[in-house]
Amino acid sequence: MKIKGFGGVFWRTKDVVSLNKWYKETLGLSMGEWNGTIIKPDVDNETIFSLFKEDSDYFPEEQSVMLNFQVENIEAWMEHFNKIGVPLLKQPEKSEYGTFIWIADPDGRWIEIWEKTE
């Protein structure tokens, strides 16, 4: 069981269009229609850069950034969290992108844990 890398960094902005433009012009990060881009530093790891609208309900509005860690064997991580008393914030979600679970750090900051679909 290990952390493979960051699975993504997500934050809110009042002006997605302008920030998309700035990141493209300043850092060469072209955002897709979903306001994000995939950066592949290694064959088995992806880091996703994505912008969320200010009123998105994907994670708490008072939290401007949410960390996402890409992992191997998400079932083992769930067992680990259960053993150490860290509850899941909601039920695991499976999609074409993989399986996602959420926990909170001691400050209440949501952290997304993601295992990519192979």
Accessible surface in RSA format (square Angstrom, percent):
REM  Atomic radii and reference values for relative SASA: ProtOr
REM  Chains: A
REM  Algorithm: Lee & Richards
REM  Probe-radius: 1.40
REM  Slices: 20
REM RES _ NUM      All-atoms   Total-Side   Main-Chain    Non-polar    All polar
REM                ABS   REL    ABS   REL    ABS   REL    ABS   REL    ABS   REL
RES MET A   1   125.28  64.9  49.68  32.9  75.60 180.0  49.61  42.2  75.67 100.3
RES LYS A   2   117.28  57.2 111.70  68.5   5.58  13.3  62.30  56.1  54.98  58.6
RES ILE A   3    77.83  44.3  55.88  41.6  21.95  52.9  55.88  40.2  21.95  59.6
RES LYS A   4    46.39  22.6  20.01  12.3  26.38  62.8   8.06   7.3  38.33  40.8
RES GLY A   5    22.41  27.6   0.00   N/A  22.41  27.6  22.31  61.2   0.11   0.2
RES PHE A   6    94.91  47.5  91.78  56.8   3.13   8.1  91.78  55.6   3.13   9.0
RES GLY A   7     0.17   0.2   0.00   N/A   0.17   0.2   0.00   0.0   0.17   0.4
RES GLY A   8     0.00   0.0   0.00   N/A   0.00   0.0   0.00   0.0   0.00   0.0
RES VAL A   9    39.38  25.9  39.30  35.6   0.08   0.2  39.30  34.1   0.08   0.2
RES PHE A  10    15.50   7.8  15.50   9.6   0.00   0.0  15.50   9.4   0.00   0.0
RES TRP A  11    56.01  22.5  56.01  27.1   0.00   0.0  48.42  25.8   7.59  12.3
RES ARG A  12    25.09  10.5  11.19   5.7  13.90  33.1  11.24  15.4  13.85   8.4
RES THR A  13    25.07  17.8  15.34  15.6   9.73  23.2  10.35  13.9  14.72  22.3
RES LYS A  14   176.31  86.0 139.42  85.5  36.89  87.8  84.61  76.2  91.70  97.7
RES ASP A  15    71.26  49.9  66.53  66.2   4.73  11.2  30.94  72.8  40.32  40.2
RES VAL A  16    15.43  10.2  11.48  10.4   3.95   9.5  11.48  10.0   3.95  10.7
RES VAL A  17   117.98  77.6 115.89 104.9   2.09   5.0 116.58 101.3   1.40   3.8
RES SER A  18    59.55  50.3  53.00  70.7   6.55  15.1  30.56  65.1  28.99  40.6
RES LEU A  19    45.16  25.2  43.64  31.2   1.53   3.8  44.78  31.5   0.38   1.0
RES ASN A  20    26.32  18.2  25.15  24.3   1.18   2.8  13.31  32.0  13.01  12.6
RES LYS A  21   129.33  63.1 122.18  75.0   7.15  17.0  72.17  65.0  57.17  60.9
RES TRP A  22   123.84  49.7 121.65  58.9   2.19   5.1  98.59  52.6  25.24  41.0
RES TYR A  23    30.02  14.0  30.02  17.1   0.00   0.0   6.73   5.1  23.29  28.7
RES LYS A  24   120.95  59.0 114.27  70.1   6.68  15.9  59.02  53.1  61.94  66.0
RES GLU A  25   121.71  69.9  84.62  64.0  37.08  88.3  44.21  85.5  77.50  63.3
RES THR A  26    71.29  50.7  40.42  41.0  30.88  73.6  37.75  50.7  33.55  50.7
RES LEU A  27   107.67  60.0  78.02  55.8  29.65  74.5  84.74  59.5  22.93  61.7
RES GLY A  28    57.62  71.1   0.00   N/A  57.62  71.1  28.99  79.6  28.62  64.1
RES LEU A  29    37.35  20.8  36.25  25.9   1.10   2.8  37.35  26.2   0.00   0.0
RES SER A  30    63.45  53.6  53.36  71.2  10.09  23.2  36.90  78.6  26.55  37.2
RES MET A  31    32.13  16.6   2.27   1.5  29.87  71.1   2.76   2.4  29.37  38.9
RES GLY A  32    34.71  42.8   0.00   N/A  34.71  42.8  28.47  78.1   6.24  14.0
RES GLU A  33   182.57 104.8 146.10 110.5  36.48  86.8  69.89 135.2 112.69  92.0
RES TRP A  34   128.67  51.6 108.30  52.4  20.37  47.8  98.34  52.4  30.33  49.2
RES ASN A  35    33.96  23.4  33.96  32.8   0.00   0.0   0.06   0.1  33.90  32.8
RES GLY A  36     1.26   1.6   0.00   N/A   1.26   1.6   0.00   0.0   1.26   2.8
RES THR A  37    21.71  15.4  17.49  17.7   4.22  10.1   4.26   5.7  17.45  26.4
RES ILE A  38    84.59  48.1  59.68  44.5  24.91  60.0  59.68  43.0  24.91  67.6
RES ILE A  39    70.01  39.8  66.13  49.3   3.88   9.3  70.01  50.4   0.00   0.0
RES LYS A  40   143.92  70.2 111.46  68.4  32.46  77.3  59.81  53.8  84.11  89.6
RES PRO A  41    90.68  66.1  48.48  44.2  42.20 153.4  60.25  49.7  30.43 189.1
RES ASP A  42    83.34  58.4  73.28  72.9  10.06  23.8  24.75  58.2  58.60  58.4
RES VAL A  43   155.54 102.3 123.09 111.4  32.45  78.2 131.84 114.6  23.70  64.3
RES ASP A  44    79.26  55.5  66.59  66.3  12.67  30.0  39.94  94.0  39.32  39.2
RES ASN A  45    15.46  10.7  14.24  13.8   1.22   2.9   6.30  15.2   9.16   8.9
RES GLU A  46    17.04   9.8  17.04  12.9   0.00   0.0   3.49   6.8  13.54  11.1
RES THR A  47    34.50  24.5  34.50  35.0   0.00   0.0  25.74  34.6   8.75  13.2
RES ILE A  48    32.94  18.7  32.63  24.3   0.31   0.7  32.63  23.5   0.31   0.8
RES PHE A  49    21.55  10.8  21.39  13.2   0.16   0.4  21.55  13.1   0.00   0.0
RES SER A  50     7.53   6.4   7.29   9.7   0.24   0.5   1.39   3.0   6.13   8.6
RES LEU A  51     5.88   3.3   0.03   0.0   5.85  14.7   0.03   0.0   5.85  15.7
RES PHE A  52    34.19  17.1  30.51  18.9   3.68   9.6  34.19  20.7   0.00   0.0
RES LYS A  53   132.66  64.7 128.57  78.9   4.09   9.7  72.33  65.1  60.33  64.3
RES GLU A  54    80.32  46.1  77.17  58.4   3.15   7.5  31.36  60.7  48.96  40.0
RES ASP A  55   107.42  75.2  91.91  91.5  15.51  36.7  35.16  82.8  72.26  72.1
RES SER A  56    24.61  20.8  14.30  19.1  10.31  23.7  17.04  36.3   7.57  10.6
RES ASP A  57   138.61  97.1 112.80 112.3  25.81  61.0  39.19  92.2  99.42  99.2
RES TYR A  58    70.82  33.1  64.95  37.0   5.88  15.3  57.20  43.0  13.62  16.8
RES PHE A  59     3.20   1.6   0.00   0.0   3.20   8.3   2.13   1.3   1.08   3.1
RES PRO A  60    28.66  20.9  16.19  14.8  12.47  45.3  27.96  23.1   0.70   4.4
RES GLU A  61   112.32  64.5  94.74  71.7  17.58  41.9  26.23  50.7  86.10  70.3
RES GLU A  62   157.38  90.4 116.34  88.0  41.04  97.7  76.40 147.8  80.98  66.1
RES GLN A  63    16.49   9.2  11.21   8.2   5.28  12.6  15.39  32.8   1.10   0.8
RES SER A  64    71.77  60.7  66.77  89.1   5.00  11.5  39.80  84.8  31.98  44.8
RES VAL A  65    54.84  36.1  51.58  46.7   3.26   7.9  51.58  44.8   3.26   8.8
RES MET A  66     0.02   0.0   0.00   0.0   0.02   0.1   0.02   0.0   0.00   0.0
RES LEU A  67    58.01  32.3  57.85  41.4   0.15   0.4  57.85  40.6   0.15   0.4
RES ASN A  68     1.51   1.0   1.51   1.5   0.00   0.0   0.00   0.0   1.51   1.5
RES PHE A  69    43.08  21.6  43.08  26.7   0.00   0.0  43.08  26.1   0.00   0.0
RES GLN A  70     2.88   1.6   2.88   2.1   0.00   0.0   0.01   0.0   2.87   2.2
RES VAL A  71     1.75   1.2   0.00   0.0   1.75   4.2   0.00   0.0   1.75   4.7
RES GLU A  72    69.91  40.1  67.36  51.0   2.55   6.1  24.28  47.0  45.63  37.3
RES ASN A  73    80.72  55.7  72.64  70.2   8.08  19.5  22.74  54.7  57.98  56.0
RES ILE A  74     4.88   2.8   4.72   3.5   0.16   0.4   4.72   3.4   0.16   0.4
RES GLU A  75    97.59  56.0  97.22  73.6   0.37   0.9  47.46  91.8  50.14  40.9
RES ALA A  76    25.91  23.8  20.94  32.3   4.97  11.3  22.96  32.3   2.95   7.8
RES TRP A  77    29.31  11.8  29.31  14.2   0.00   0.0  29.31  15.6   0.00   0.0
RES MET A  78    33.07  17.1  28.31  18.7   4.76  11.3  22.08  18.8  10.99  14.6
RES GLU A  79   111.48  64.0 106.96  80.9   4.52  10.8  39.87  77.1  71.60  58.5
RES HIS A  80    61.08  33.4  58.04  40.3   3.04   7.8  32.59  33.6  28.49  33.2
RES PHE A  81    13.44   6.7  13.44   8.3   0.00   0.0  13.44   8.1   0.00   0.0
RES ASN A  82   121.85  84.0 104.70 101.2  17.16  41.3  19.46  46.8 102.39  99.0
RES LYS A  83   176.12  85.9 138.04  84.7  38.08  90.7  88.44  79.6  87.69  93.4
RES ILE A  84   102.99  58.6  70.37  52.4  32.62  78.6  78.63  56.6  24.36  66.1
RES GLY A  85    59.55  73.4   0.00   N/A  59.55  73.4  35.11  96.4  24.44  54.7
RES VAL A  86    41.25  27.1  37.73  34.2   3.52   8.5  38.98  33.9   2.27   6.2
RES PRO A  87    98.06  71.5  86.47  78.8  11.59  42.1  97.30  80.3   0.76   4.7
RES LEU A  88    59.73  33.3  36.01  25.8  23.72  59.6  36.01  25.3  23.72  63.8
RES LEU A  89    66.03  36.8  34.04  24.4  31.99  80.4  37.00  26.0  29.03  78.1
RES LYS A  90    73.24  35.7  60.62  37.2  12.62  30.0  49.50  44.6  23.73  25.3
RES GLN A  91   146.71  82.0 142.94 104.5   3.76   9.0  59.62 126.9  87.09  66.1
RES PRO A  92    48.14  35.1  29.73  27.1  18.41  66.9  29.73  24.5  18.41 114.4
RES GLU A  93    80.39  46.2  76.74  58.1   3.65   8.7  30.53  59.0  49.87  40.7
RES LYS A  94   159.50  77.8 125.79  77.2  33.71  80.3  74.61  67.2  84.89  90.4
RES SER A  95    50.82  42.9  28.10  37.5  22.72  52.3  40.72  86.7  10.10  14.2
RES GLU A  96   131.63  75.6 101.77  77.0  29.86  71.1  63.17 122.2  68.46  55.9
RES TYR A  97   141.46  66.0 135.80  77.3   5.66  14.7 100.28  75.4  41.18  50.8
RES GLY A  98     2.65   3.3   0.00   N/A   2.65   3.3   2.62   7.2   0.03   0.1
RES THR A  99    18.02  12.8  17.86  18.1   0.16   0.4   0.98   1.3  17.04  25.8
RES PHE A 100    29.68  14.8  29.68  18.4   0.00   0.0  29.68  18.0   0.00   0.0
RES ILE A 101     0.00   0.0   0.00   0.0   0.00   0.0   0.00   0.0   0.00   0.0
RES TRP A 102     0.42   0.2   0.42   0.2   0.00   0.0   0.42   0.2   0.00   0.0
RES ILE A 103    18.85  10.7  18.85  14.0   0.00   0.0  18.85  13.6   0.00   0.0
RES ALA A 104    33.63  30.9  17.19  26.5  16.43  37.4  17.19  24.2  16.43  43.5
RES ASP A 105    32.42  22.7  22.16  22.1  10.26  24.3  17.55  41.3  14.87  14.8
RES PRO A 106   146.82 107.0 103.26  94.1  43.57 158.4 116.17  95.9  30.65 190.5
RES ASP A 107   118.73  83.2  81.25  80.9  37.48  88.6  23.03  54.2  95.70  95.4
RES GLY A 108    44.36  54.7   0.00   N/A  44.36  54.7  29.93  82.1  14.44  32.3
RES ARG A 109   103.24  43.3  99.22  50.6   4.02   9.6  22.90  31.3  80.34  48.7
RES TRP A 110    53.50  21.5  53.50  25.9   0.00   0.0  41.33  22.0  12.16  19.7
RES ILE A 111    25.02  14.2  25.02  18.6   0.00   0.0  25.02  18.0   0.00   0.0
RES GLU A 112     0.84   0.5   0.84   0.6   0.00   0.0   0.00   0.0   0.84   0.7
RES ILE A 113     5.63   3.2   5.63   4.2   0.00   0.0   5.63   4.1   0.00   0.0
RES TRP A 114     7.75   3.1   7.75   3.7   0.00   0.0   7.75   4.1   0.00   0.0
RES GLU A 115    53.30  30.6  51.72  39.1   1.58   3.8  12.81  24.8  40.50  33.1
RES LYS A 116    68.63  33.5  63.22  38.8   5.40  12.9  35.64  32.1  32.98  35.1
RES THR A 117    74.05  52.7  57.06  57.8  16.99  40.5  57.64  77.4  16.41  24.8
RES GLU A 118   184.67 106.0 122.50  92.7  62.17 148.0  94.10 182.0  90.57  73.9
END  Absolute sums over single chains surface
CHAIN  1 A     7545.5       6053.6       1491.9       4319.3       3226.1
END  Absolute sums over all chains
TOTAL          7545.5       6053.6       1491.9       4319.3       3226.1
